[in-house]
Amino acid sequence: MRKLILAAASAAALALTGFSAGPASAADSPIVIKFSHVVASDTPKGKAADKFKELAEKYTNGKVKVEIYPNSTLYKDKEELEALQLGAVQMLAPSNSKFGPIGIKEFEVFDLPYILPDLKTLRKVTDGPLGARLLKLLDSKGMTGLAYWDNGFKQMSANKKLLEPADYKGLKFRIQSSKVLEAQFRTLGAIPQVMAFSDVYQALQTGVVDGQENTWSNIYTQKMHEVQKYMTTTNHGYIGYVVVVKTGKTEILSLTPEQDEAMRKAMMPVYKDVASRVGQPLIDEFLKETGRSPMN
């Protein structure tokens, strides 16, 4: 968690300041990280975000302030990644499915049905080189992937019993924007409909869609059980998140020893040019006191 806090705070600082030199009062102000998400506070992601806020502010002695915006209060599903890229927020934890529509379709591998049998297998992927390789793909979109967070395994719900593959035929199911999830429901003979998470309850209530897939925590906190007669334990898929921050536009470059020497040589004439203004005796005394030459 300390590593996550440091990386997030650093990225936010770069994105917000761009290394510009501001007044002293601005330098003394805390770094503000706006963290937007679309689920309730009383969910795995909501609790993780709140814990991040608590520890970030504690470990930095108040130098970092985290503002949490849960339940789509700031941005909806389709809006939040654009908001991050525009700098309107500094931190997100979108589900893996959200990266497909912005061109990183590889993350949709997490949407494949029954590809992850348990959390132990999941950890082998996310904590290993494969998980790291996937996070690296985010660099091309101006984002830095910091960590994977869990929600859990998905269940099916509808107003009819879903016990056999044939039971899904003709039903309209809400899905996240994912070609894999679209293919999953079409394979079952159902009709997938992409919809923002915040709109699902009303869509179920009014019959715009007949069913949905989600984790138990999302189903309960969004009260979907109030508008669905049947829940089927399937554990057919997984919902997880990637914690991302906007990559700072400023690239930090390091000089080679040869380049450093060239820079020093190029600036040596400055000493002669300003000697009459500053005073050569003072320059000599300064160099003697520091025990070094401009060339080393």
N, C-alpha and C positions, 0 to 999 in steps of 0.2 A: 504493500500500500504506500510506503514511503516513496518508492521509486515512481509509482503512478502519480503521486502528489507533486513531486519535483518536476516530472516531465510535463504534467498539465500546466503547472504554474509557469514554467519556463516558456512553453509554447504560447500561453496566453499573454505573457509579458511581451514577447516578440511581436505577436499579432497586434497588440494594442499600442505599443510604443514605436515599433519599427526602428528602434535604437535612436529615436530622436531625443535631443537634449531639451528637457522641459524645465520649468521653474522648480525651485527647491520644494515648494509645497506639493507639486505633482509627484516628485520623487518620493516624498514621505507618505503619499497616499497608498492604501493597500491595492494590490492587484485584484481586480474583480473578475471572477470567472462566472459567466452565466451558463448554467447547465440546464438545458431543456430536455424533457422527455414526455412521452405520450401516455404512460401508465399511471396508475394510482400510487400514492406514497407507500401504501401498505402492500407492496409487491416486492419480489426479489430485486428488481432494478430500482424501485423507489427507495427501498431500505439501503441499498448499496450507495445510491447517490447521496442520501442523507448522512451515511457513515463517512463517505468521502468528504463532505462538507465539514463534519465534526473534526476529523483528523487533519484535514488540510489547514484549517484555521488554528488548530492546536499546535501542530508541528512547526508552523511558520510564525507562531506568536502573533497572529493577527495580521501578518503582512499579506496574506492571501484571504480574500473574502469570496465565498462561494454562494451564489444565489441560485436556488433550485426552483425550477418551474415545471411542476408535474402535470399530468392529466391533460396534455395539449393546451395548457393555459397560454402558452406563448406561440407555439407552432404545431401544426398537425404533421402527420407522417410525411407527406410529400413535400412539405415546406422546410423541415428542419435542416436537411443537408444543404439546401441552397442557402439558408440563413447562416450556417457555419461557414460556407465558402465566401459569403459576403462580409463575414466578421460581425454579424448581428448577435451571435452567440459564440462562446469560446469552447464549449464542450458538449458532446452528445454521447449517447449510447444506443444507436439504432440497431434494430434486429439485423441479422445477417442478410435477410431478404432485401433490405433497402438499398444495398449497394449494386444490385443487378441493374436497376433502371438508370443508374448514372454511369454505366459502362464497365463495372467490375463484376461481370457475371459469374466469376469463379466462386463467389461467396454463396451462390445459390446451391452449391453442393450440399450445404447443411440442410436444404429443404427436401432432399431426396427421402422418400418414405423408407422407414426401417433401416436406414444406413447407420444409425447410432443405437446400438442395443441397450447401452447403459452409460452412466456418467464416467465410469472408469475408462471406457473406450473413448469417450469424448475428450477426457483429459489427455489421453495419449496423442490425440490430434492437436488440440489447442495449445498444449504445453510443449510440444515438440517442434521440430524443424518445419513441418508442414504448416502448422499454425503461424509460425513466424514468417514463412514465405507468403502466406495469404495477406498478413498485415502489411507487408512491404508493398503490395499492389496498390495500397491506398495513397502512396506517395505521389503517384501520377495525377491524382485528383486534388492535390494541395492539402492533403490530410495526413496526419500521423496516427497510426493505430497503436494504442497504449496497452490494451488488455482485452481479454474476453471475459464477459460476465454471463452467468447462467440465468435462465428463467426455469425451463423444465420441459417435460415432454407433453405433447399435444393430445387432446381428446376431441371427439366429435360430438356435436349437439344438433338437434333438430326437433321438430314437433311431431316426428314419427320415430319409431324404433329403428335404429341403425344396427342391424345384426349381421346382415349379409351384404356382399357387394351390390347385389341387385337393388337393395333398399335405397341406394343413393341416386338411382336413375331418375333424371328429370328434375331433381331438386336444385335450387339456386343456393350456392355456398359463397359466403364472403371469404375472400382471400387477400393476403398481402400482395403487392405487386411483384410477382415472381413467376417466370415462365415455367419453372419446375412445379410450383403449386398449381398453376393452371393445367399443366399436363396431368398432374395427379388426379384432379377432379374430373377432367374430361375422360380419363381412362375408366373412371367409375361410372361414367354416363351422366355425371352431374354438370351443372352449368356454373362455372366460376365467375365471380364478380369482384373486381378489385374495389376496395373501399377503405377509407381512412378508419383507423382503430376507434376514434372518438365517435364515429357515426354508426357503429355496429349495433349498439343496443336499440336505437330507434329503428334501424332497418329490420331487425328481428321482430320488434314489437309491431311494426306496421305491415310486415309481410313482404317487404322489398326483397329480402332474402329469406330462405327457409332454414338455413343452418350455418354453422361456422365451425372452425377448428381453433382450439386455443389451449393454453395451459390452465390448470385448475386455479392458479392465483389470479390470472386475468379474467377467467369466467366469473369467479366469486366477486372480485373487487369492482367489476363492471356490471354486476348483477344480471348477467346473462341468464342465470338459472331462473330468473323471474319471468322471462319471456320465451323459455324453451322447455318443452315437456320432458324431453329425454336427453340424457348425457350418456355417452358410451365410452367406456375406458378402452382406448385403443393403443395409446403410447406409440402411435405410428410415426410421429415426427418430433422434431426438437425446435424450440425457440431459444436462441441465445443472442447476445448483444456484443458489439465491438465498441469499446470506449475510444472515441476519436477527438482530436483537437485539430484546429486549423494549423497548417504548417506556416511558420513565419516566412515572409517574402524575402527577408534579408538572409543571404548566404554568407556564412563565416568562412573565410579562406585563410589558409596558413601558408607562409612563405617557406621555400626551401632555404637551406643555408646560403646557397649561391644568390638567390633572390634577395635575401636579407642583406648580404654584403653589398650587392649592387645598390640597394636603397640607401645604405649608409654612405657609400661613396658619392652618390648623387647629391646628398644633403650636406656634405662636408663644407662646400663653399659658404654655407650660411654662417659658419663660425667667423670667417674672415669678413664677410659683408656686414655683420652687426657688431664687430669688435669695438668700433669707435663709439657705438651707441651704448652698449652694455658695459664695455670696459674689458680689455684683454686680461688685466690682472685678476678681475673677478672671475672671468671664465676659467683662467688657469687654476685659481684657488678652488673653484667649484669642482673641477675635474680631479684635482688632488684630493679633495675631501671625499668624493665618491669612489676614488680609487680605480677609475676606469677611463677609457678613451671612447670617443664616439664610435670608434671602429670595433668595439668589442662589448 
